[in-house]
Amino acid sequence: MHGLLPTNGSTQLHREPYAPVLLVTPLGDPIKASGLKPQTNYVFHYPFEATPVFLLNLGKPALPQSLSTKSRDAYAWPGGVGPQKSVVAFSAICAHQLVYPTREVSFISFRKTRAQRGVQDELIHCCADHSQYDPARGAQVLSGPASQPLCAVLLSHDRKTDQLMAYATLGGELFDDFFKKYEMKLSLDVGPKARNTVTSQAVVMELDKFCRNSIQC
Ligand code: FES
């Protein structure tokens, strides 16, 4: 279940804490926020071993945003982190029908320039049914059938070391539905640890290296 914590009286925060994890390269070195290539899809898994997350350096500051889930729970997305406040993270599970990036194929990704049926540049576009999310605005839905923003993953940034940690989700989690829908596939692809929570570290990879076939629609 989600935590629904009052913040400043009028705004409510729909936030679920998980273990804080350090974001690292495949070699185990901490990721540096200023080393993330702008407008490039990175993927890590959080809060569970099998639940993918997009990590993006938008190349411009992402300001805080008021949003709500499909059940009309309001939450305040805090915006980007890092030296330029441009680094954001969102669950890569589409809020429409739970399409997500696997090692074989990805129908959903950030698009620097708009897709054929894209409404604008710089959106996360799901090619399954063309839901489009604006990562600069908390992954708010701009077009398509998705009924709520992508669930945000909250990041903290250490100014001294430039390292990044993921520590919570915020918004409409779809993990129960995800594990139910893909139970068989995940048991083959990820095995019995699929639903284990990630602890201590999460490996970040570029989507193009993680996934063999990133669909461009
Ligand atoms: S599953 Fe993504 S738009 Fe339908």
Residues whose N, C-alpha, C, O or C-beta is under 5 A from the ligand:
A	BS01	FES	C94 H96 Q97 L98 V99 C126 A128 D129 H130 S131
